Amino acid sequence: MSKDICTCAPLRRLTRRITVLYDHHLQDCELSITQYSLISRIGRKGPIANITLAQDMGMDRSTLSRALKPLMAAGWIETVDLPADAQLDKRSFALQLSQDGRAKLEQARPYWRRAQDEIDRLLGPDLARNFNDLIEDAYTRLQEA
């Protein structure tokens, strides 16, 4: 590849466009795609340690904390204690969806599905599948670096 081609700029442009599509569909349930991703991940894996969640989401802890604040203020996510042997450091705790959080996730899921269907339709099934595989492969390789 040429030395003057930047990978970041076109990738950020693409992620902004995809974010707009998800956020457009999720606005009716008053969530952003970042918020939906967090409650969805916590719903699937919770209770989950905050440090593990940050790693899973590719976020640092301070970014995760800022993203969680409105979700916790809304009562959708709650903290629970980790067993002593599961604590990763003094600041580790677990997160889980509250009953209201589970209801919010169920309310939001069809909106997310519509966004995903639109993206899949716009990309076409082959590109959508190959694109997701490529993203996962690239992320894995960069994590190993």
N, C-alpha and C positions, 0 to 999 in steps of 0.2 A: 504494500500500500504506500501511496505517496506520503512523504513526510509532512506535507501541509494540509492533509485531510484530517479534520477534527471529528471524532466519533461522538463527542458529547453534544454538540449543537443540534445536529439532526435528531438525535435520540431524545433530547429534551423537548424539541419541537413536537415530536410524535407523542411523547407522554403527556404534554399539555393538551394536545388535541383529543387524545383518548380520555383524559381526565374530564374535559369539557363534556364529552358524551355521557360518561357515567354520572357526573354531577347533574346534568340536565334531567336525566331520568330519576335520580334520587332526590331531587329538590322537593318533590311532593311529600316526601316523608321526612323532610328537614334533616337530611344527612348528606355529607360529602362522601366521595368514594373512600377517602382515607378513614373516615369514621366508620363507614360500613365495613371496610376491611378489618378494622380492629374488632368490632363487635362480632363479626363473623368468625374471625380466628379465635377469639376468646370463647365464643360459643362452641366451636369445634374442639378446642383443646383445654378449656378451663376446668378446674382452676389451673392457671399457668403462671409461672414465676415471671415477674416483670422483666427480669434480665433475659430470660428465654424468649419472651414475646418480642422484646426489642431486637434480638438477634434474628428471630424468624421474620420480622417485618423489615429487616435491613435498616433499622433506625438506631441512633444512639439513645441512651436513656433519657437525656434532657428533652429531646424531640418527642420521644414517646410520652413523657410526663405531660408536656404541653398539649399533645393530641388527646390524651386521656381526660384532662381536666373537665372539658364540657360534657363528656359522656358520663363522668362520675357525678358531676353537678346535676345532671338530668336524672340521676338515679338508675342508670342502665348498667353501670359496672360498679362492682364492689370489691373491696380488698378482703382477703382472708389470710390468716397466718399460714406460713409454710412449716412443715415439720422441721425440727432443728437440723436433721441430717440432709434436708433438701435446700437449706439456705445457702445461696451462693456467696453472699457477703452480708454485712450488717444492714444494708439498705434493701435487701431483697424481701419481697412479699409476693403473694399470689393474687391474681385477678380472676374474677368470674362474673358472668352475667347475672344480674338480679332477675327477678321474675319480670319486672318491667322491661329489662334489657332483652330477655328472650322474646317478649311480645313485640318489641321494636324491631328486632331482627326478622321475625316472621312477617311483620308489616312491610319491611323494606325489601325482602327477598324477591318478590315479583318485579319490583322496580329495577333492581339489579339485573334480573334475568332479561328484562326488556332491553336494557343497555347492552348486555352481553350479546343478545341476539342481533341487535343492530350492528354492533362491531363485527360479529361473525359474518353477517350478510354483506356488509361493506367490503370486508377483506376477502370474502369467499372462503369456503370450507378448507381448501388446501392451504392457502396462505395463512389463515387463522391458526390451523393446527401446527404448521411448520414454524410459524412465528413464535408461538408459545414454546415449542421445543427449543428453538434457537435462543430465546430469552433465558430459559432455565439452564441450558448448556453454558451460555456466556456468564451467567451469574455464578454458577458453580466454579467455573474456571477462575473467575476474578476473586472468589472467596478463598481459593487455594493459594493465591499469589501472596 
